[in-house]
Amino acid sequence: METQLKGIPTAKKVVQPAVRPKSKSLNKFVTISLFLAPAIIIYVIYVLYPIFSTLLYSFYEWDGVGAGTYVGLQNYVNLLSDSIFWTSLTNNTWVVLTSVFVQIPLGLIMALMLLAPIRGIRLFSSVYFFPFLISTVAVGLLWVLMLDPLNGIINQLVSFLGFENVEWLSKSRTAMFAVLLVIVWQFSPFYMILFKAAIVGIPEELYEAAEIDGANAFTKFFRITFPLLMPTIISSSILAIVGSLKAFDIFYVMTGGGPNHGTELLGTYMFKQAFVNFNMGYASAIGFVMFFLAMIVTIIIQALDFYRKKKGAYA
């Protein structure tokens, strides 16, 4: 039986006010927004603002100093009849094709070689990656000296083999090939590192199970390695295409877009229009076309990858 003492106050039960779900969600939203605010501000200032300002400037005829004159879509109309623009776009296409169908497969082959059970193969990991560590300007200057028609080591080797010296960077038909060769030499190690990291992450149990089933090396590669590398291949393709569309430095250092615009790219042509001809509006139109092409290609690749995942073609 409960007894109550007289003169002694009994403790009262404190009832906590219920937290409203809306208030809790609002607090969570505010907290997340505060953490994301620095990244969003930086993204807006350094990514979104330049894109929209480039689009805005492309509607003007502007020298970059005084007041511009609004010309609407005239800069884009002029691009359609500009033969140098189409030459630049064609050259960019060659860079894209080389990056996707030469650099990426070569990077995969190099990664597979580094993981092969060969004595001393680890030494080549540093040797292969060394070109990517060098500054692009230094690489361009190095290869300009190596491709010199008189004293370059490449032509000395050509002469030693009994062939005539080649003017690698002085003729349009050979200049583009020479610069593409340098690009492959410098950037293939980047994809090698990506593929090496992806291959190391593949569980060994899959290969052990395949060996028990009697699978050979080719079967394991095409049935296990290659399907599981598909996300890395997709990411590498996007990086290669976007990087190729905005290529500039190696071409500008080695050839300057010459000879006779034979190695002109959208990037080098945009630079000349902006800082040589002081035609900022026209250069902005070229720059926005570069952004638009990169965006379209990226969307297409992402859509194809989404469709592939939906179909369940690979894991």
Summary of the structure (lengths in Angstrom):
residues: 315
radius of gyration: 29.3
end to end distance: 69.0
largest distance: 119.5
contacts: 858
relative contact order: 0.12
helix: 70%
strand: 1%
